[in-house]
């Protein structure tokens, strides 16, 4: 087979990358579970 030349290749615009400090689209299973576990705050609180 002949080698394909990418003559008509047009690169599509890619979505912007999320920088640090921005919210996530979805939390992982571990993060979801960690979010709603009640921490022990100590005696008398």
mmCIF entry with sequence, helices, sheets and N, C-alpha, C, O atoms, coordinates in Angstrom:
data_MODEL
# 
_entry.id   MODEL 
# 
_entity.id                         1 
_entity.type                       polymer 
_entity.pdbx_number_of_molecules   1 
# 
_entity_poly.entity_id                      1 
_entity_poly.type                           'polypeptide(L)' 
_entity_poly.nstd_linkage                   no 
_entity_poly.nstd_monomer                   no 
_entity_poly.pdbx_seq_one_letter_code       
;(UNK)(UNK)(UNK)(UNK)(UNK)(UNK)(UNK)(UNK)(UNK)(UNK)(UNK)(UNK)(UNK)(UNK)(UNK)(UNK)
(UNK)(UNK)(UNK)(UNK)(UNK)(UNK)(UNK)(UNK)(UNK)(UNK)(UNK)(UNK)(UNK)(UNK)(UNK)(UNK)
(UNK)(UNK)(UNK)(UNK)(UNK)(UNK)(UNK)(UNK)(UNK)(UNK)(UNK)(UNK)(UNK)
;
_entity_poly.pdbx_seq_one_letter_code_can   XXXXXXXXXXXXXXXXXXXXXXXXXXXXXXXXXXXXXXXXXXXXX 
_entity_poly.pdbx_strand_id                 A 
# 
loop_
_entity_poly_seq.entity_id 
_entity_poly_seq.num 
_entity_poly_seq.mon_id 
_entity_poly_seq.hetero 
1 1  UNK n 
1 2  UNK n 
1 3  UNK n 
1 4  UNK n 
1 5  UNK n 
1 6  UNK n 
1 7  UNK n 
1 8  UNK n 
1 9  UNK n 
1 10 UNK n 
1 11 UNK n 
1 12 UNK n 
1 13 UNK n 
1 14 UNK n 
1 15 UNK n 
1 16 UNK n 
1 17 UNK n 
1 18 UNK n 
1 19 UNK n 
1 20 UNK n 
1 21 UNK n 
1 22 UNK n 
1 23 UNK n 
1 24 UNK n 
1 25 UNK n 
1 26 UNK n 
1 27 UNK n 
1 28 UNK n 
1 29 UNK n 
1 30 UNK n 
1 31 UNK n 
1 32 UNK n 
1 33 UNK n 
1 34 UNK n 
1 35 UNK n 
1 36 UNK n 
1 37 UNK n 
1 38 UNK n 
1 39 UNK n 
1 40 UNK n 
1 41 UNK n 
1 42 UNK n 
1 43 UNK n 
1 44 UNK n 
1 45 UNK n 
# 
_struct_asym.id          A 
_struct_asym.entity_id   1 
# 
_struct_conf.conf_type_id            HELX_P 
_struct_conf.id                      HELX_P1 
_struct_conf.pdbx_PDB_helix_id       AA1 
_struct_conf.beg_label_comp_id       UNK 
_struct_conf.beg_label_asym_id       A 
_struct_conf.beg_label_seq_id        29 
_struct_conf.pdbx_beg_PDB_ins_code   ? 
_struct_conf.end_label_comp_id       UNK 
_struct_conf.end_label_asym_id       A 
_struct_conf.end_label_seq_id        35 
_struct_conf.pdbx_end_PDB_ins_code   ? 
_struct_conf.beg_auth_comp_id        UNK 
_struct_conf.beg_auth_asym_id        A 
_struct_conf.beg_auth_seq_id         29 
_struct_conf.end_auth_comp_id        UNK 
_struct_conf.end_auth_asym_id        A 
_struct_conf.end_auth_seq_id         35 
_struct_conf.pdbx_PDB_helix_class    1 
_struct_conf.details                 ? 
_struct_conf.pdbx_PDB_helix_length   7 
# 
_struct_conf_type.id          HELX_P 
_struct_conf_type.criteria    ? 
_struct_conf_type.reference   ? 
# 
loop_
_atom_site.group_PDB 
_atom_site.id 
_atom_site.type_symbol 
_atom_site.label_atom_id 
_atom_site.label_alt_id 
_atom_site.label_comp_id 
_atom_site.label_asym_id 
_atom_site.label_entity_id 
_atom_site.label_seq_id 
_atom_site.pdbx_PDB_ins_code 
_atom_site.Cartn_x 
_atom_site.Cartn_y 
_atom_site.Cartn_z 
_atom_site.occupancy 
_atom_site.B_iso_or_equiv 
_atom_site.pdbx_formal_charge 
_atom_site.auth_seq_id 
_atom_site.auth_comp_id 
_atom_site.auth_asym_id 
_atom_site.auth_atom_id 
_atom_site.pdbx_PDB_model_num 
ATOM 1   N N  . UNK A 1 1  ? 0.831   -1.196 0.000  1.00 0.00 ? 1  UNK A N  1 
ATOM 2   C CA . UNK A 1 1  ? 0.000   0.000  0.000  1.00 0.00 ? 1  UNK A CA 1 
ATOM 3   C C  . UNK A 1 1  ? 0.872   1.254  0.000  1.00 0.00 ? 1  UNK A C  1 
ATOM 4   O O  . UNK A 1 1  ? 1.955   1.283  0.585  1.00 0.00 ? 1  UNK A O  1 
ATOM 5   N N  . UNK A 1 2  ? 0.381   2.263  -0.657 1.00 0.00 ? 2  UNK A N  1 
ATOM 6   C CA . UNK A 1 2  ? 1.132   3.509  -0.743 1.00 0.00 ? 2  UNK A CA 1 
ATOM 7   C C  . UNK A 1 2  ? 1.030   4.285  0.564  1.00 0.00 ? 2  UNK A C  1 
ATOM 8   O O  . UNK A 1 2  ? 0.065   4.163  1.319  1.00 0.00 ? 2  UNK A O  1 
ATOM 9   N N  . UNK A 1 3  ? 2.063   5.085  0.798  1.00 0.00 ? 3  UNK A N  1 
ATOM 10  C CA . UNK A 1 3  ? 2.080   5.909  2.006  1.00 0.00 ? 3  UNK A CA 1 
ATOM 11  C C  . UNK A 1 3  ? 1.125   7.088  1.835  1.00 0.00 ? 3  UNK A C  1 
ATOM 12  O O  . UNK A 1 3  ? 1.092   7.719  0.779  1.00 0.00 ? 3  UNK A O  1 
ATOM 13  N N  . UNK A 1 4  ? 0.349   7.383  2.878  1.00 0.00 ? 4  UNK A N  1 
ATOM 14  C CA . UNK A 1 4  ? -0.623  8.484  2.808  1.00 0.00 ? 4  UNK A CA 1 
ATOM 15  C C  . UNK A 1 4  ? 0.093   9.783  3.170  1.00 0.00 ? 4  UNK A C  1 
ATOM 16  O O  . UNK A 1 4  ? 0.790   9.862  4.181  1.00 0.00 ? 4  UNK A O  1 
ATOM 17  N N  . UNK A 1 5  ? -0.093  10.800 2.324  1.00 0.00 ? 5  UNK A N  1 
ATOM 18  C CA . UNK A 1 5  ? 0.482   12.111 2.634  1.00 0.00 ? 5  UNK A CA 1 
ATOM 19  C C  . UNK A 1 5  ? -0.613  12.996 3.219  1.00 0.00 ? 5  UNK A C  1 
ATOM 20  O O  . UNK A 1 5  ? -1.721  13.054 2.685  1.00 0.00 ? 5  UNK A O  1 
ATOM 21  N N  . UNK A 1 6  ? -0.305  13.678 4.305  1.00 0.00 ? 6  UNK A N  1 
ATOM 22  C CA . UNK A 1 6  ? -1.278  14.545 4.959  1.00 0.00 ? 6  UNK A CA 1 
ATOM 23  C C  . UNK A 1 6  ? -1.235  15.938 4.328  1.00 0.00 ? 6  UNK A C  1 
ATOM 24  O O  . UNK A 1 6  ? -0.770  16.897 4.944  1.00 0.00 ? 6  UNK A O  1 
ATOM 25  N N  . UNK A 1 7  ? -1.719  16.031 3.108  1.00 0.00 ? 7  UNK A N  1 
ATOM 26  C CA . UNK A 1 7  ? -1.699  17.309 2.401  1.00 0.00 ? 7  UNK A CA 1 
ATOM 27  C C  . UNK A 1 7  ? -2.904  18.150 2.795  1.00 0.00 ? 7  UNK A C  1 
ATOM 28  O O  . UNK A 1 7  ? -2.786  19.361 2.984  1.00 0.00 ? 7  UNK A O  1 
ATOM 29  N N  . UNK A 1 8  ? -4.067  17.508 2.920  1.00 0.00 ? 8  UNK A N  1 
ATOM 30  C CA . UNK A 1 8  ? -5.306  18.233 3.215  1.00 0.00 ? 8  UNK A CA 1 
ATOM 31  C C  . UNK A 1 8  ? -5.622  18.245 4.707  1.00 0.00 ? 8  UNK A C  1 
ATOM 32  O O  . UNK A 1 8  ? -6.773  18.421 5.105  1.00 0.00 ? 8  UNK A O  1 
ATOM 33  N N  . UNK A 1 9  ? -4.585  18.056 5.532  1.00 0.00 ? 9  UNK A N  1 
ATOM 34  C CA . UNK A 1 9  ? -4.797  18.004 6.981  1.00 0.00 ? 9  UNK A CA 1 
ATOM 35  C C  . UNK A 1 9  ? -5.011  19.405 7.539  1.00 0.00 ? 9  UNK A C  1 
ATOM 36  O O  . UNK A 1 9  ? -4.165  20.286 7.383  1.00 0.00 ? 9  UNK A O  1 
ATOM 37  N N  . UNK A 1 10 ? -6.178  19.601 8.203  1.00 0.00 ? 10 UNK A N  1 
ATOM 38  C CA . UNK A 1 10 ? -6.462  20.887 8.852  1.00 0.00 ? 10 UNK A CA 1 
ATOM 39  C C  . UNK A 1 10 ? -6.605  20.624 10.341 1.00 0.00 ? 10 UNK A C  1 
ATOM 40  O O  . UNK A 1 10 ? -7.544  19.940 10.749 1.00 0.00 ? 10 UNK A O  1 
ATOM 41  N N  . UNK A 1 11 ? -5.702  21.145 11.167 1.00 0.00 ? 11 UNK A N  1 
ATOM 42  C CA . UNK A 1 11 ? -5.815  20.891 12.604 1.00 0.00 ? 11 UNK A CA 1 
ATOM 43  C C  . UNK A 1 11 ? -7.026  21.601 13.193 1.00 0.00 ? 11 UNK A C  1 
ATOM 44  O O  . UNK A 1 11 ? -7.250  22.787 12.949 1.00 0.00 ? 11 UNK A O  1 
ATOM 45  N N  . UNK A 1 12 ? -7.808  20.848 13.980 1.00 0.00 ? 12 UNK A N  1 
ATOM 46  C CA . UNK A 1 12 ? -8.995  21.423 14.610 1.00 0.00 ? 12 UNK A CA 1 
ATOM 47  C C  . UNK A 1 12 ? -8.599  22.124 15.901 1.00 0.00 ? 12 UNK A C  1 
ATOM 48  O O  . UNK A 1 12 ? -7.615  21.746 16.537 1.00 0.00 ? 12 UNK A O  1 
ATOM 49  N N  . UNK A 1 13 ? -9.354  23.135 16.288 1.00 0.00 ? 13 UNK A N  1 
ATOM 50  C CA . UNK A 1 13 ? -9.055  23.833 17.524 1.00 0.00 ? 13 UNK A CA 1 
ATOM 51  C C  . UNK A 1 13 ? -9.436  22.952 18.706 1.00 0.00 ? 13 UNK A C  1 
ATOM 52  O O  . UNK A 1 13 ? -10.512 22.355 18.750 1.00 0.00 ? 13 UNK A O  1 
ATOM 53  N N  . UNK A 1 14 ? -8.519  22.894 19.656 1.00 0.00 ? 14 UNK A N  1 
ATOM 54  C CA . UNK A 1 14 ? -8.690  22.018 20.809 1.00 0.00 ? 14 UNK A CA 1 
ATOM 55  C C  . UNK A 1 14 ? -9.275  22.821 21.967 1.00 0.00 ? 14 UNK A C  1 
ATOM 56  O O  . UNK A 1 14 ? -9.064  24.031 22.045 1.00 0.00 ? 14 UNK A O  1 
ATOM 57  N N  . UNK A 1 15 ? -10.015 22.160 22.876 1.00 0.00 ? 15 UNK A N  1 
ATOM 58  C CA . UNK A 1 15 ? -10.562 22.879 24.032 1.00 0.00 ? 15 UNK A CA 1 
ATOM 59  C C  . UNK A 1 15 ? -9.447  23.357 24.954 1.00 0.00 ? 15 UNK A C  1 
ATOM 60  O O  . UNK A 1 15 ? -8.381  22.746 25.028 1.00 0.00 ? 15 UNK A O  1 
ATOM 61  N N  . UNK A 1 16 ? -9.708  24.464 25.658 1.00 0.00 ? 16 UNK A N  1 
ATOM 62  C CA . UNK A 1 16 ? -8.695  25.028 26.552 1.00 0.00 ? 16 UNK A CA 1 
ATOM 63  C C  . UNK A 1 16 ? -8.454  24.074 27.710 1.00 0.00 ? 16 UNK A C  1 
ATOM 64  O O  . UNK A 1 16 ? -9.372  23.409 28.190 1.00 0.00 ? 16 UNK A O  1 
ATOM 65  N N  . UNK A 1 17 ? -7.209  24.020 28.148 1.00 0.00 ? 17 UNK A N  1 
ATOM 66  C CA . UNK A 1 17 ? -6.878  23.189 29.300 1.00 0.00 ? 17 UNK A CA 1 
ATOM 67  C C  . UNK A 1 17 ? -7.248  23.930 30.572 1.00 0.00 ? 17 UNK A C  1 
ATOM 68  O O  . UNK A 1 17 ? -7.122  25.153 30.648 1.00 0.00 ? 17 UNK A O  1 
ATOM 69  N N  . UNK A 1 18 ? -7.706  23.183 31.573 1.00 0.00 ? 18 UNK A N  1 
ATOM 70  C CA . UNK A 1 18 ? -8.062  23.789 32.842 1.00 0.00 ? 18 UNK A CA 1 
ATOM 71  C C  . UNK A 1 18 ? -6.787  24.044 33.643 1.00 0.00 ? 18 UNK A C  1 
ATOM 72  O O  . UNK A 1 18 ? -5.987  23.137 33.872 1.00 0.00 ? 18 UNK A O  1 
ATOM 73  N N  . UNK A 1 19 ? -6.618  25.274 34.055 1.00 0.00 ? 19 UNK A N  1 
ATOM 74  C CA . UNK A 1 19 ? -5.457  25.623 34.864 1.00 0.00 ? 19 UNK A CA 1 
ATOM 75  C C  . UNK A 1 19 ? -5.663  25.249 36.317 1.00 0.00 ? 19 UNK A C  1 
ATOM 76  O O  . UNK A 1 19 ? -6.739  24.787 36.696 1.00 0.00 ? 19 UNK A O  1 
ATOM 77  N N  . UNK A 1 20 ? -4.643  25.444 37.131 1.00 0.00 ? 20 UNK A N  1 
ATOM 78  C CA . UNK A 1 20 ? -4.809  25.138 38.555 1.00 0.00 ? 20 UNK A CA 1 
ATOM 79  C C  . UNK A 1 20 ? -5.766  26.115 39.225 1.00 0.00 ? 20 UNK A C  1 
ATOM 80  O O  . UNK A 1 20 ? -5.846  27.282 38.840 1.00 0.00 ? 20 UNK A O  1 
ATOM 81  N N  . UNK A 1 21 ? -6.480  25.637 40.216 1.00 0.00 ? 21 UNK A N  1 
ATOM 82  C CA . UNK A 1 21 ? -7.419  26.475 40.949 1.00 0.00 ? 21 UNK A CA 1 
ATOM 83  C C  . UNK A 1 21 ? -8.797  26.560 40.334 1.00 0.00 ? 21 UNK A C  1 
ATOM 84  O O  . UNK A 1 21 ? -9.636  27.322 40.814 1.00 0.00 ? 21 UNK A O  1 
ATOM 85  N N  . UNK A 1 22 ? -9.054  25.803 39.290 1.00 0.00 ? 22 UNK A N  1 
ATOM 86  C CA . UNK A 1 22 ? -10.391 25.797 38.691 1.00 0.00 ? 22 UNK A CA 1 
ATOM 87  C C  . UNK A 1 22 ? -11.131 24.543 39.127 1.00 0.00 ? 22 UNK A C  1 
ATOM 88  O O  . UNK A 1 22 ? -10.513 23.538 39.478 1.00 0.00 ? 22 UNK A O  1 
ATOM 89  N N  . UNK A 1 23 ? -12.456 24.606 39.103 1.00 0.00 ? 23 UNK A N  1 
ATOM 90  C CA . UNK A 1 23 ? -13.245 23.469 39.569 1.00 0.00 ? 23 UNK A CA 1 
ATOM 91  C C  . UNK A 1 23 ? -13.130 22.301 38.588 1.00 0.00 ? 23 UNK A C  1 
ATOM 92  O O  . UNK A 1 23 ? -12.916 22.488 37.391 1.00 0.00 ? 23 UNK A O  1 
ATOM 93  N N  . UNK A 1 24 ? -13.279 21.095 39.133 1.00 0.00 ? 24 UNK A N  1 
ATOM 94  C CA . UNK A 1 24 ? -13.237 19.897 38.304 1.00 0.00 ? 24 UNK A CA 1 
ATOM 95  C C  . UNK A 1 24 ? -14.613 19.654 37.705 1.00 0.00 ? 24 UNK A C  1 
ATOM 96  O O  . UNK A 1 24 ? -15.633 20.069 38.255 1.00 0.00 ? 24 UNK A O  1 
ATOM 97  N N  . UNK A 1 25 ? -14.617 18.973 36.565 1.00 0.00 ? 25 UNK A N  1 
ATOM 98  C CA . UNK A 1 25 ? -15.900 18.615 35.965 1.00 0.00 ? 25 UNK A CA 1 
ATOM 99  C C  . UNK A 1 25 ? -16.599 17.562 36.811 1.00 0.00 ? 25 UNK A C  1 
ATOM 100 O O  . UNK A 1 25 ? -17.800 17.659 37.064 1.00 0.00 ? 25 UNK A O  1 
ATOM 101 N N  . UNK A 1 26 ? -15.856 16.568 37.242 1.00 0.00 ? 26 UNK A N  1 
ATOM 102 C CA . UNK A 1 26 ? -16.456 15.538 38.098 1.00 0.00 ? 26 UNK A CA 1 
ATOM 103 C C  . UNK A 1 26 ? -15.402 14.977 39.042 1.00 0.00 ? 26 UNK A C  1 
ATOM 104 O O  . UNK A 1 26 ? -14.239 14.810 38.675 1.00 0.00 ? 26 UNK A O  1 
ATOM 105 N N  . UNK A 1 27 ? -15.834 14.691 40.255 1.00 0.00 ? 27 UNK A N  1 
ATOM 106 C CA . UNK A 1 27 ? -14.936 14.101 41.237 1.00 0.00 ? 27 UNK A CA 1 
ATOM 107 C C  . UNK A 1 27 ? -14.838 12.601 40.999 1.00 0.00 ? 27 UNK A C  1 
ATOM 108 O O  . UNK A 1 27 ? -15.770 11.981 40.487 1.00 0.00 ? 27 UNK A O  1 
ATOM 109 N N  . UNK A 1 28 ? -13.707 12.029 41.373 1.00 0.00 ? 28 UNK A N  1 
ATOM 110 C CA . UNK A 1 28 ? -13.559 10.579 41.272 1.00 0.00 ? 28 UNK A CA 1 
ATOM 111 C C  . UNK A 1 28 ? -14.308 9.920  42.427 1.00 0.00 ? 28 UNK A C  1 
ATOM 112 O O  . UNK A 1 28 ? -14.748 10.595 43.358 1.00 0.00 ? 28 UNK A O  1 
ATOM 113 N N  . UNK A 1 29 ? -14.447 8.610  42.360 1.00 0.00 ? 29 UNK A N  1 
ATOM 114 C CA . UNK A 1 29 ? -15.206 7.878  43.376 1.00 0.00 ? 29 UNK A CA 1 
ATOM 115 C C  . UNK A 1 29 ? -14.599 8.097  44.761 1.00 0.00 ? 29 UNK A C  1 
ATOM 116 O O  . UNK A 1 29 ? -15.317 8.272  45.746 1.00 0.00 ? 29 UNK A O  1 
ATOM 117 N N  . UNK A 1 30 ? -13.282 8.085  44.819 1.00 0.00 ? 30 UNK A N  1 
ATOM 118 C CA . UNK A 1 30 ? -12.585 8.289  46.088 1.00 0.00 ? 30 UNK A CA 1 
ATOM 119 C C  . UNK A 1 30 ? -12.842 9.698  46.630 1.00 0.00 ? 30 UNK A C  1 
ATOM 120 O O  . UNK A 1 30 ? -13.066 9.882  47.826 1.00 0.00 ? 30 UNK A O  1 
ATOM 121 N N  . UNK A 1 31 ? -12.805 10.689 45.732 1.00 0.00 ? 31 UNK A N  1 
ATOM 122 C CA . UNK A 1 31 ? -13.012 12.079 46.151 1.00 0.00 ? 31 UNK A CA 1 
ATOM 123 C C  . UNK A 1 31 ? -14.457 12.321 46.595 1.00 0.00 ? 31 UNK A C  1 
ATOM 124 O O  . UNK A 1 31 ? -14.704 13.056 47.551 1.00 0.00 ? 31 UNK A O  1 
ATOM 125 N N  . UNK A 1 32 ? -15.403 11.699 45.896 1.00 0.00 ? 32 UNK A N  1 
ATOM 126 C CA . UNK A 1 32 ? -16.810 11.811 46.275 1.00 0.00 ? 32 UNK A CA 1 
ATOM 127 C C  . UNK A 1 32 ? -17.032 11.250 47.669 1.00 0.00 ? 32 UNK A C  1 
ATOM 128 O O  . UNK A 1 32 ? -17.714 11.857 48.494 1.00 0.00 ? 32 UNK A O  1 
ATOM 129 N N  . UNK A 1 33 ? -16.448 10.084 47.925 1.00 0.00 ? 33 UNK A N  1 
ATOM 130 C CA . UNK A 1 33 ? -16.614 9.416  49.216 1.00 0.00 ? 33 UNK A CA 1 
ATOM 131 C C  . UNK A 1 33 ? -15.942 10.216 50.329 1.00 0.00 ? 33 UNK A C  1 
ATOM 132 O O  . UNK A 1 33 ? -16.440 10.288 51.452 1.00 0.00 ? 33 UNK A O  1 
ATOM 133 N N  . UNK A 1 34 ? -14.799 10.814 49.991 1.00 0.00 ? 34 UNK A N  1 
ATOM 134 C CA . UNK A 1 34 ? -14.055 11.590 50.980 1.00 0.00 ? 34 UNK A CA 1 
ATOM 135 C C  . UNK A 1 34 ? -14.806 12.865 51.358 1.00 0.00 ? 34 UNK A C  1 
ATOM 136 O O  . UNK A 1 34 ? -14.719 13.335 52.493 1.00 0.00 ? 34 UNK A O  1 
ATOM 137 N N  . UNK A 1 35 ? -15.547 13.419 50.392 1.00 0.00 ? 35 UNK A N  1 
ATOM 138 C CA . UNK A 1 35 ? -16.257 14.667 50.599 1.00 0.00 ? 35 UNK A CA 1 
ATOM 139 C C  . UNK A 1 35 ? -17.351 14.535 51.653 1.00 0.00 ? 35 UNK A C  1 
ATOM 140 O O  . UNK A 1 35 ? -17.519 15.429 52.483 1.00 0.00 ? 35 UNK A O  1 
ATOM 141 N N  . UNK A 1 36 ? -18.105 13.419 51.630 1.00 0.00 ? 36 UNK A N  1 
ATOM 142 C CA . UNK A 1 36 ? -19.251 13.304 52.521 1.00 0.00 ? 36 UNK A CA 1 
ATOM 143 C C  . UNK A 1 36 ? -19.007 12.449 53.760 1.00 0.00 ? 36 UNK A C  1 
ATOM 144 O O  . UNK A 1 36 ? -19.955 12.102 54.465 1.00 0.00 ? 36 UNK A O  1 
ATOM 145 N N  . UNK A 1 37 ? -17.736 12.101 54.036 1.00 0.00 ? 37 UNK A N  1 
ATOM 146 C CA . UNK A 1 37 ? -17.480 11.399 55.296 1.00 0.00 ? 37 UNK A CA 1 
ATOM 147 C C  . UNK A 1 37 ? -17.361 12.427 56.397 1.00 0.00 ? 37 UNK A C  1 
ATOM 148 O O  . UNK A 1 37 ? -16.703 13.453 56.226 1.00 0.00 ? 37 UNK A O  1 
ATOM 149 N N  . UNK A 1 38 ? -17.996 12.158 57.533 1.00 0.00 ? 38 UNK A N  1 
ATOM 150 C CA . UNK A 1 38 ? -17.939 13.084 58.660 1.00 0.00 ? 38 UNK A CA 1 
ATOM 151 C C  . UNK A 1 38 ? -16.663 12.839 59.451 1.00 0.00 ? 38 UNK A C  1 
ATOM 152 O O  . UNK A 1 38 ? -16.393 11.723 59.894 1.00 0.00 ? 38 UNK A O  1 
ATOM 153 N N  . UNK A 1 39 ? -15.888 13.895 59.617 1.00 0.00 ? 39 UNK A N  1 
ATOM 154 C CA . UNK A 1 39 ? -14.645 13.780 60.378 1.00 0.00 ? 39 UNK A CA 1 
ATOM 155 C C  . UNK A 1 39 ? -14.935 13.861 61.881 1.00 0.00 ? 39 UNK A C  1 
ATOM 156 O O  . UNK A 1 39 ? -15.894 14.502 62.310 1.00 0.00 ? 39 UNK A O  1 
ATOM 157 N N  . UNK A 1 40 ? -14.096 13.203 62.657 1.00 0.00 ? 40 UNK A N  1 
ATOM 158 C CA . UNK A 1 40 ? -14.201 13.263 64.109 1.00 0.00 ? 40 UNK A CA 1 
ATOM 159 C C  . UNK A 1 40 ? -13.587 14.588 64.554 1.00 0.00 ? 40 UNK A C  1 
ATOM 160 O O  . UNK A 1 40 ? -12.404 14.832 64.313 1.00 0.00 ? 40 UNK A O  1 
ATOM 161 N N  . UNK A 1 41 ? -14.378 15.445 65.200 1.00 0.00 ? 41 UNK A N  1 
ATOM 162 C CA . UNK A 1 41 ? -13.919 16.788 65.533 1.00 0.00 ? 41 UNK A CA 1 
ATOM 163 C C  . UNK A 1 41 ? -13.380 16.886 66.964 1.00 0.00 ? 41 UNK A C  1 
ATOM 164 O O  . UNK A 1 41 ? -12.866 17.936 67.351 1.00 0.00 ? 41 UNK A O  1 
ATOM 165 N N  . UNK A 1 42 ? -13.486 15.831 67.744 1.00 0.00 ? 42 UNK A N  1 
ATOM 166 C CA . UNK A 1 42 ? -12.974 15.873 69.110 1.00 0.00 ? 42 UNK A CA 1 
ATOM 167 C C  . UNK A 1 42 ? -14.112 15.954 70.120 1.00 0.00 ? 42 UNK A C  1 
ATOM 168 O O  . UNK A 1 42 ? -15.273 16.149 69.757 1.00 0.00 ? 42 UNK A O  1 
ATOM 169 N N  . UNK A 1 43 ? -13.758 15.800 71.391 1.00 0.00 ? 43 UNK A N  1 
ATOM 170 C CA . UNK A 1 43 ? -14.759 15.732 72.442 1.00 0.00 ? 43 UNK A CA 1 
ATOM 171 C C  . UNK A 1 43 ? -15.327 17.117 72.729 1.00 0.00 ? 43 UNK A C  1 
ATOM 172 O O  . UNK A 1 43 ? -14.586 18.098 72.785 1.00 0.00 ? 43 UNK A O  1 
ATOM 173 N N  . UNK A 1 44 ? -16.637 17.194 72.909 1.00 0.00 ? 44 UNK A N  1 
ATOM 174 C CA . UNK A 1 44 ? -17.290 18.425 73.309 1.00 0.00 ? 44 UNK A CA 1 
ATOM 175 C C  . UNK A 1 44 ? -17.555 19.410 72.186 1.00 0.00 ? 44 UNK A C  1 
ATOM 176 O O  . UNK A 1 44 ? -17.830 20.579 72.454 1.00 0.00 ? 44 UNK A O  1 
ATOM 177 N N  . UNK A 1 45 ? -17.481 18.976 70.947 1.00 0.00 ? 45 UNK A N  1 
ATOM 178 C CA . UNK A 1 45 ? -17.771 19.884 69.828 1.00 0.00 ? 45 UNK A CA 1 
ATOM 179 C C  . UNK A 1 45 ? -19.072 19.534 69.179 1.00 0.00 ? 45 UNK A C  1 
ATOM 180 O O  . UNK A 1 45 ? -19.479 20.189 68.220 1.00 0.00 ? 45 UNK A O  1 
# 
